[in-house]
């Protein structure tokens, strides 16, 4: 059974341009499902030079009162300014504030997503 994050984010709202495969072709459903599971496990989506050369980004979902992903909050940055370390730092900032962002818009973050956003050391301490 896929996690709640994947089920909430795998509906018709996913734009084709955000998930282009090789040569600009849309990926098949299995590839897209695999990517959504990876995003759910990681807690954020990432894009490295996929839509525009030299521009990378990280993003988290923003949830409504029914815990449905209805928006995203993202940070775009020049790819040349950093690799995995910059990505991880920006993603951590987004995940640290994801609950506040959703709540500011009247939303509720589902427990499985909140768990993905919780740093490992906090999980170990609880």
C-alpha positions in Angstrom: 0.0 0.0 0.0 1.5 3.4 -1.0 2.0 6.0 1.7 -0.6 8.7 2.2 1.8 11.3 0.7 2.0 9.3 -2.6 -1.7 8.8 -2.8 -2.4 12.5 -2.1 0.1 13.7 -4.7 -0.5 11.2 -7.5 -3.7 12.6 -8.8 -4.4 14.5 -12.0 -2.8 17.7 -10.7 0.7 16.6 -11.5 2.0 18.6 -14.4 3.7 16.8 -17.2 6.5 19.3 -17.4 7.6 18.6 -13.9 8.2 14.9 -14.7 9.7 14.9 -18.1 11.7 11.8 -19.0 14.6 11.4 -21.5 14.1 13.5 -24.6 11.2 15.5 -23.1 8.8 12.5 -23.2 6.4 12.0 -20.3 7.4 9.0 -18.1 5.2 6.0 -17.9 3.0 5.5 -14.8 5.4 3.0 -13.1 8.3 5.4 -13.4 6.2 8.3 -12.0 5.0 6.1 -9.2 8.6 5.2 -8.3 9.5 8.9 -8.3 6.6 9.7 -6.0 7.6 7.0 -3.6 11.2 8.4 -3.5 9.9 11.9 -2.9 7.6 10.7 -0.1 10.5 8.8 1.5 12.9 11.8 1.2 10.2 14.3 2.2 10.8 16.7 -0.6 11.0 16.9 -4.4 14.1 18.0 -6.2 14.9 19.2 -9.7 18.4 19.6 -10.9 18.8 21.2 -14.3 15.7 19.3 -15.6 13.6 22.2 -16.7 16.3 24.9 -17.3 20.0 24.3 -17.5 21.7 26.0 -14.5 18.6 26.1 -12.3 17.9 23.6 -9.5 15.1 23.5 -6.9 13.7 21.8 -3.9 10.0 21.7 -3.0 7.6 20.5 -0.3 3.8 20.1 -0.5 1.4 22.5 1.2 -1.8 20.9 2.5 -5.3 22.0 3.0 -7.7 21.4 5.9 -8.4 17.8 4.6 -4.7 17.1 4.4 -4.7 17.1 0.6 -1.6 18.5 -1.2 -3.0 21.7 -2.9 0.2 23.7 -3.4 3.9 23.6 -3.2 6.5 25.8 -1.5 9.8 25.7 -3.4 13.2 27.3 -3.5 15.1 27.7 -6.8 18.8 28.3 -6.8 21.7 28.3 -9.3 23.0 24.8 -9.8 26.6 26.3 -9.8 26.2 27.4 -6.2 26.1 24.0 -4.8 25.4 20.4 -5.1 24.0 17.9 -2.6 25.0 20.0 0.4 23.0 23.1 -0.8 20.1 20.9 -1.8 20.0 19.2 1.6 20.3 22.5 3.5 17.5 24.2 1.6 15.3 21.1 1.8 15.8 20.9 5.6 14.8 24.6 5.9 11.6 23.9 3.9 10.8 20.7 5.9 11.4 22.4 9.2 8.8 25.1 8.3 6.4 22.9 6.2 3.9 22.5 9.0 3.8 26.3 9.7 3.3 27.0 6.0 0.4 24.6 5.7 -1.1 25.8 9.0 -0.8 29.4 7.9 -3.0 28.5 4.9 -5.5 26.6 7.1 -4.1 23.2 6.4 -3.1 20.1 8.3 0.1 18.1 7.5 -0.7 14.4 7.5 1.3 12.3 10.0 3.2 10.3 7.4 4.5 13.5 5.8 5.3 15.1 9.2 7.3 11.9 10.0 9.2 12.3 6.7 10.0 15.9 7.7 11.2 15.0 11.2 15.0 14.8 11.4 16.4 11.4 12.4 17.8 12.6 15.7 14.4 13.9 16.8 12.8 10.5 15.8 15.4 8.7 17.9 14.9 10.9 20.9 11.1 10.4 21.0 
